[in-house]
Amino acid sequence: MTSYPSPRELLDRYELRAKKSWGQNFLGDAAVLDDIARLAAPRPGARVVELGAGLGHLTARLLARGAEVTAVERDRDMAKVLRGELGDRITLLEADAAHLDYAALARGGPLAVVGNLPYHLTSPILFDLLDQAGAALSATFLLQREVAERLAASAGEKDWGVLSVFLQREAEVSVERIVPPGAFFPPPKVHSAVLHALFRPPSPGAAVLDAARFRKLVKAGFAQRRKTLGNALKAARLAPEVVIAEALRAAGVDPGRRGETLRIEEWAALERALGPVVDEG
């Protein structure tokens, strides 16, 4: 691709500085940028939504691969850079990346979602995307290394958690590469990682009766890791104690286990064993 100015050059050109309070660390490493662009846009014509497009370094590479890019950026200073450098080659959406209508954006076809996510926004962005997972083909995120490894963890591992369960129920998840602090300007204090998720319908064993109840159930099971699953679910009062006990028995889950030992299929079986959701309206 045609050379794109470095983060330092662009910040100087537009008389800007990285905003620490916004978690702005701009990726300038060409090899890492190329890898992320390849994962998000494997072929020309890919429809890509880039979250937090920033100075446009990844955006430019996505365009070079023939992608149709909707760049989401809520920082007006960054939006000014994107307009100045990339103009009408992109669709610029000045919005909060944690509150997007992916279904509306996907009216022309499923989307690839990509972005360098600030640590403090990772959970809200992921929950927003998971609520609309049917609109996405894939997600490729640059995250703090520990967060990426947690999302890609397996049941029984210490990093296995609520978001691991929710994301892996919807997608095949992998950590593609580790990214050192020196790849960014300014460099963060931690290593990062490229996480790739390929969305697909949940397996039959991961089917649930009510997605909202499934989330509540999993959150309750992980809320107090020192408690056994039986005690944690009783404390959460998701259902009468006798119903919880019967559901655990019907799902074949030992109430003495800890929540972090359950596989996705076991969580789903437990949710189904609670029976149909009663409409109290």
Secondary structure as UniProt FT lines:
FT   HELIX           7..13
FT   TURN            14..15
FT   HELIX           20..22
FT   STRAND          26..27
FT   HELIX           30..40
FT   TURN            44..45
FT   STRAND          47..51
FT   TURN            54..55
FT   HELIX           57..64
FT   TURN            65..66
FT   STRAND          68..72
FT   HELIX           76..86
FT   HELIX           87..89
FT   STRAND          91..93
FT   TURN            97..98
FT   HELIX           102..105
FT   HELIX           106..108
FT   STRAND          111..116
FT   HELIX           119..121
FT   HELIX           122..131
FT   HELIX           133..135
FT   STRAND          136..144
FT   HELIX           145..151
FT   TURN            155..156
FT   TURN            158..159
FT   HELIX           162..170
FT   STRAND          171..179
FT   HELIX           181..183
FT   STRAND          184..185
FT   STRAND          192..199
FT   HELIX           204..206
FT   HELIX           211..223
FT   TURN            225..226
FT   HELIX           229..236
FT   HELIX           241..251
FT   TURN            255..256
FT   HELIX           259..261
FT   HELIX           264..273
//
